[in-house]
Amino acid sequence: PYEWHTEEFEDGRETQSNESTNEFGIFNSLWFSLGAFMRQGCDISPRSLSGRIVGGVWWFFTLIIISSYTANLAAFLTVERMVSPIESAEDLSKQTEIAYGTLDSGSTKEFFRRSKIAVFDKMWTYMKSAEPSVFVRTTAEGVARVRKSKGKYAYLLESTMNEYIEQRKPCDTMKVGGNLDSKGYGIATPKGSSLGTPVNLAVLKLSEQGVLDKLKNKWWYDKGECGAKDSGSKEKTSALSLSNVAGVFYILVGGLGLAMLVALIEFCYKSRAEAKRMKVAKNAQNINPTSSQNS
């Protein structure tokens, strides 16, 4: 009721009529909401207590939502700048800024030397002609070179060793991309040895029962020093979910409920006051004719 006020419409010097108006119609209400959301304000403001509660809760809601979005966007852009530009062997082969190499002797070097796949053949051509040499004598030397290069050297090695090193301090290395090839480890025995068959059966049994995977998880990841198993994967910022901002929605709904309750109280109070005023005015009209007759 307190949002309504009387306006006089004049035509020249004569007052034509009085009309009760409410500034917060549908269009002005939308304009007020948009102005608050865009942090620009509005040329009208609520006058009633219930309207001010709605306005205040809406201002608080927009403040939290915009602040949360800004913070999440800043974190997303920061992580995007931290992501490695290399995601696969193909990415490595297409550039020369980041050097890459393998152990000077071993299965990885032989894999590239014998490969007939165009990407791997191109990488091998680069590695054997690179100056200074990109090959290292030991795995420890290769890992040390990666750490000293500050992102300018990639060391190619077996995935098992790669995952193990990744889980060891100082936790500053990461595995990039998937495996280039699939090979397994075996236990060597003399040719014709009677141990061959029992060992094969034992390894197959352990593999089928999942014991080998449990052992790997135990010694690689459970006893790891660098946190989660997928720490080397591409980092991503999680989007804001409803649960992250549920609190501010609860406040908004609670504020609207309170405003509706206050508006109902205002309406009842205004109606009661108006009824009393009309009753007093009616009694006054009844008294005035009586006084005139007595005169």
C-alpha positions as CSV (number, residue, x, y, z in Angstrom):
1,P,0.0,0.0,0.0
2,Y,2.8,2.4,0.8
3,E,4.1,2.2,-2.8
4,W,1.0,4.0,-4.0
5,H,0.8,7.8,-4.0
6,T,-1.5,10.4,-5.4
7,E,-0.6,12.5,-8.4
8,E,-2.4,15.5,-9.8
9,F,-2.7,15.9,-13.6
10,E,-3.0,19.5,-14.7
11,D,-4.2,20.9,-18.0
12,G,-3.0,24.5,-18.1
13,R,-4.1,26.2,-14.9
14,E,-6.9,23.7,-13.9
15,T,-6.4,20.5,-12.1
16,Q,-8.2,17.8,-14.1
17,S,-8.1,14.8,-11.7
18,N,-6.2,13.0,-9.0
19,E,-5.0,9.5,-9.6
20,S,-3.2,6.9,-7.3
21,T,-0.1,5.5,-9.1
22,N,2.5,2.9,-8.3
23,E,6.0,3.4,-9.8
24,F,6.8,-0.3,-9.4
25,G,4.8,-1.7,-12.3
26,I,6.1,-4.7,-14.4
27,F,8.4,-2.6,-16.6
28,N,9.9,-0.5,-13.8
29,S,10.4,-3.6,-11.6
30,L,12.3,-5.4,-14.4
31,W,14.4,-2.2,-14.9
32,F,15.1,-2.0,-11.2
33,S,16.2,-5.7,-11.2
34,L,18.4,-5.3,-14.3
35,G,20.0,-2.1,-12.9
36,A,20.9,-3.9,-9.7
37,F,22.3,-6.9,-11.5
38,M,24.5,-4.7,-13.7
39,R,25.7,-2.6,-10.8
40,Q,24.3,0.5,-12.4
41,G,21.5,1.4,-10.0
42,C,18.1,2.8,-10.9
43,D,16.3,6.2,-10.8
44,I,13.5,4.8,-8.7
45,S,13.6,3.0,-5.3
46,P,11.1,1.2,-3.1
47,R,9.3,3.1,-0.4
48,S,7.6,0.4,1.6
49,L,9.4,-1.8,4.1
50,S,8.5,-5.0,2.2
51,G,9.8,-3.5,-1.1
52,R,13.0,-2.5,0.6
53,I,13.5,-6.0,1.9
54,V,13.0,-7.4,-1.6
55,G,15.5,-4.8,-3.0
56,G,18.1,-5.4,-0.3
57,V,17.9,-9.2,-0.7
58,W,18.2,-8.9,-4.5
59,W,21.2,-6.6,-4.2
60,F,22.9,-9.1,-1.9
61,F,22.1,-12.0,-4.3
62,T,23.5,-10.2,-7.3
63,L,26.6,-9.3,-5.3
64,I,27.4,-12.9,-4.4
65,I,26.6,-14.3,-7.8
66,I,28.7,-11.8,-9.7
67,S,31.6,-12.1,-7.3
68,S,31.5,-15.9,-7.5
69,Y,31.5,-15.8,-11.3
70,T,34.4,-13.4,-11.4
71,A,36.5,-15.5,-9.0
72,N,35.7,-18.7,-10.9
73,L,36.5,-17.0,-14.2
74,A,39.9,-15.7,-12.9
75,A,40.8,-19.2,-11.6
76,F,39.8,-20.8,-15.0
77,L,42.0,-18.3,-17.0
78,T,44.9,-18.9,-14.6
79,V,44.7,-22.7,-15.0
80,E,44.5,-22.3,-18.8
81,R,47.8,-20.5,-18.8
82,M,49.4,-23.2,-16.7
83,V,48.3,-26.1,-18.9
84,S,51.1,-27.7,-20.9
85,P,51.1,-26.9,-24.7
86,I,52.1,-30.5,-25.4
87,E,49.4,-33.2,-25.1
88,S,50.7,-36.0,-27.4
89,A,53.6,-37.3,-29.3
90,E,52.2,-35.6,-32.4
91,D,52.4,-32.3,-30.7
92,L,56.0,-32.9,-29.9
93,S,56.8,-33.8,-33.5
94,K,55.3,-30.6,-34.8
95,Q,57.6,-28.3,-32.9
96,T,61.2,-27.8,-32.1
97,E,61.1,-25.4,-29.1
98,I,60.8,-28.2,-26.6
99,A,63.5,-30.8,-27.0
100,Y,62.8,-34.5,-26.3
101,G,64.8,-37.6,-26.0
102,T,65.2,-41.1,-24.5
103,L,67.6,-43.4,-22.7
104,D,70.7,-43.8,-24.9
105,S,70.1,-47.6,-24.9
106,G,66.9,-49.4,-24.2
107,S,63.5,-50.4,-25.5
108,T,62.2,-46.9,-25.9
109,K,65.1,-45.9,-28.2
110,E,64.7,-49.1,-30.2
111,F,61.0,-48.5,-30.5
112,F,61.6,-45.2,-32.2
113,R,64.5,-46.4,-34.3
114,R,62.4,-49.3,-35.7
115,S,59.1,-47.6,-36.0
116,K,57.5,-47.2,-39.5
117,I,54.8,-44.9,-38.2
118,A,55.3,-41.4,-39.8
119,V,55.0,-39.5,-36.5
120,F,57.5,-41.7,-34.6
121,D,59.9,-41.8,-37.6
122,K,59.9,-38.0,-37.7
123,M,60.6,-37.9,-34.0
124,W,63.5,-40.4,-34.4
125,T,65.0,-38.3,-37.2
126,Y,64.9,-35.2,-34.9
127,M,66.4,-37.1,-31.9
128,K,69.3,-38.6,-33.7
129,S,70.3,-35.3,-35.3
130,A,69.7,-33.0,-32.4
131,E,72.5,-30.9,-31.0
132,P,73.2,-31.0,-28.2
133,S,72.3,-34.7,-27.8
134,V,68.9,-35.4,-26.4
135,F,69.8,-38.9,-25.3
136,V,70.8,-39.6,-21.7
137,R,72.8,-42.4,-20.1
138,T,70.5,-43.1,-17.2
139,T,66.9,-42.5,-16.2
140,A,68.0,-40.4,-13.2
141,E,69.9,-38.2,-15.6
142,G,66.8,-37.8,-17.9
143,V,64.6,-36.9,-15.0
144,A,67.1,-34.4,-13.7
145,R,67.4,-32.8,-17.2
146,V,63.6,-32.4,-17.3
147,R,63.6,-30.6,-13.9
148,K,66.5,-28.3,-14.9
149,S,65.1,-27.4,-18.3
150,K,62.0,-25.6,-16.9
151,G,59.7,-27.1,-19.5
152,K,62.1,-27.1,-22.4
153,Y,62.9,-30.9,-22.4
154,A,60.6,-33.9,-22.4
155,Y,62.0,-37.3,-21.5
156,L,60.4,-40.4,-23.2
157,L,60.4,-43.6,-21.1
158,E,58.4,-46.6,-20.1
159,S,55.0,-45.7,-18.6
160,T,55.6,-47.8,-15.5
161,M,58.7,-45.9,-14.6
162,N,57.1,-42.7,-15.6
163,E,54.2,-43.2,-13.3
164,Y,56.5,-44.2,-10.5
165,I,58.6,-41.1,-10.8
166,E,55.5,-38.9,-11.1
167,Q,54.5,-40.1,-7.6
168,R,57.8,-39.2,-6.0
169,K,59.0,-35.9,-4.5
170,P,59.6,-33.1,-5.4
171,C,56.4,-33.8,-7.4
172,D,57.4,-31.5,-10.2
173,T,57.0,-33.9,-13.2
174,M,54.0,-35.1,-15.0
175,K,53.0,-37.7,-17.6
176,V,51.6,-36.1,-20.7
177,G,49.4,-37.9,-23.2
178,G,48.7,-41.6,-23.6
179,N,51.1,-44.5,-24.1
180,L,52.8,-44.7,-27.5
181,D,52.9,-48.5,-27.6
182,S,51.8,-51.5,-25.5
183,K,54.4,-54.0,-24.2
184,G,54.5,-56.2,-21.2
185,Y,57.2,-57.3,-18.7
186,G,58.3,-60.9,-18.4
187,I,60.4,-63.1,-16.1
188,A,63.3,-64.7,-18.0
189,T,64.3,-68.3,-17.5
190,P,66.9,-70.4,-19.2
191,K,65.7,-72.0,-22.5
192,G,64.1,-75.3,-21.8
193,S,63.9,-74.7,-18.0
194,S,61.3,-76.6,-16.0
195,L,60.4,-73.3,-14.3
196,G,58.9,-71.8,-17.5
197,T,55.4,-73.4,-17.2
198,P,54.9,-72.9,-13.4
199,V,56.0,-69.3,-13.6
200,N,53.7,-68.6,-16.6
201,L,50.7,-70.2,-14.8
202,A,51.5,-68.3,-11.6
203,V,51.8,-64.9,-13.3
204,L,48.5,-65.5,-15.3
205,K,46.7,-66.5,-12.0
206,L,47.9,-63.4,-10.3
207,S,46.9,-61.2,-13.2
208,E,43.4,-62.8,-13.4
209,Q,42.9,-62.4,-9.7
210,G,43.9,-58.7,-9.9
211,V,46.8,-59.2,-7.5
212,L,49.3,-57.5,-9.8
213,D,47.0,-54.4,-10.1
214,K,46.7,-54.3,-6.3
215,L,50.4,-54.5,-5.9
216,K,51.0,-51.7,-8.4
217,N,48.4,-49.5,-6.7
218,K,50.0,-50.2,-3.3
219,W,53.6,-49.4,-4.3
220,W,53.0,-46.7,-6.9
221,Y,50.0,-44.8,-5.7
222,D,49.0,-45.7,-2.1
223,K,52.6,-45.1,-1.0
224,G,52.9,-42.2,-3.5
225,E,54.2,-38.9,-2.2
226,C,52.3,-36.6,-4.6
227,G,48.6,-37.1,-4.0
228,A,46.0,-38.5,-6.4
229,K,46.6,-41.0,-9.1
230,D,45.5,-38.7,-11.8
231,S,47.6,-35.8,-10.7
232,G,49.4,-35.7,-14.0
233,S,46.3,-35.3,-16.1
234,K,45.3,-32.0,-17.5
235,E,44.0,-29.8,-14.7
236,K,40.6,-28.4,-15.0
237,T,38.7,-25.9,-12.9
238,S,35.3,-27.2,-11.8
239,A,32.3,-25.1,-12.8
240,L,30.2,-23.6,-10.1
241,S,27.4,-26.1,-9.3
242,L,24.1,-25.3,-7.6
243,S,25.5,-26.7,-4.4
244,N,28.2,-24.1,-4.4
245,V,25.7,-21.2,-4.5
246,A,22.7,-22.8,-2.8
247,G,23.2,-20.7,0.2
248,V,22.6,-17.4,-1.6
249,F,19.5,-18.9,-3.2
250,Y,18.2,-19.9,0.2
251,I,18.7,-16.3,1.4
252,L,16.9,-15.0,-1.7
253,V,13.9,-17.2,-1.2
254,G,13.9,-16.5,2.5
255,G,14.0,-12.8,1.9
256,L,11.2,-12.9,-0.6
257,G,9.1,-14.9,1.9
258,L,9.8,-12.3,4.6
259,A,8.9,-9.5,2.2
260,M,5.6,-11.2,1.4
261,L,4.8,-11.6,5.1
262,V,5.6,-7.9,5.7
263,A,3.6,-6.9,2.7
264,L,0.6,-8.8,4.1
265,I,1.0,-7.2,7.5
266,E,1.3,-3.8,5.8
267,F,-1.9,-4.5,3.8
268,C,-3.8,-5.6,6.8
269,Y,-2.7,-2.6,8.8
270,K,-3.4,-0.2,6.0
271,S,-6.9,-1.7,5.5
272,R,-7.7,-1.5,9.2
273,A,-6.5,2.1,9.4
274,E,-8.5,3.0,6.3
275,A,-11.6,1.4,7.8
276,K,-11.2,3.4,11.0
277,R,-10.8,6.6,9.0
278,M,-13.9,5.9,6.9
279,K,-15.8,5.1,10.1
280,V,-14.7,8.3,11.7
281,A,-15.6,10.3,8.6
282,K,-19.1,8.6,8.5
283,N,-19.7,9.4,12.1
284,A,-18.7,13.0,11.5
285,Q,-21.2,13.3,8.6
286,N,-24.0,11.9,10.9
287,I,-23.2,14.5,13.6
288,N,-23.1,17.5,11.2
289,P,-26.8,17.2,10.0
290,T,-28.0,16.8,13.6
291,S,-26.2,19.9,14.6
292,S,-27.8,21.8,11.7
293,Q,-31.3,20.7,12.7
294,N,-30.8,21.9,16.3
295,S,-29.7,25.2,15.1
